[in-house]
């Protein structure tokens, strides 16, 4: 939604959490959404490819919560290092 609302310029880093389309659809259906509604929502959003192209970091969310947490922690560590580098330069 950041990209669609054009808010991406106000953040230092953009993190896209993505999953395979089939996985995204199945998860939405598990929450009670109908396939037609899901497809309509997806049509109104930027494609996953476009979001990935505009992201600073991409986190894959195709597996369990433990795998997701590991990827999130890795990205956070990189961001912390980048922040520390910028503080040292000033």
Secondary structure, DSSP 8 states (H G I E B T S, - for coil): -TTTTT-GGG-S--EEEE--HHHHHHHHHHTT--HHHHHHHHHHS--HHHHHHH-SEEEE-SS-HHHHHHHHHHHHHHHHHHHHHHHHH-
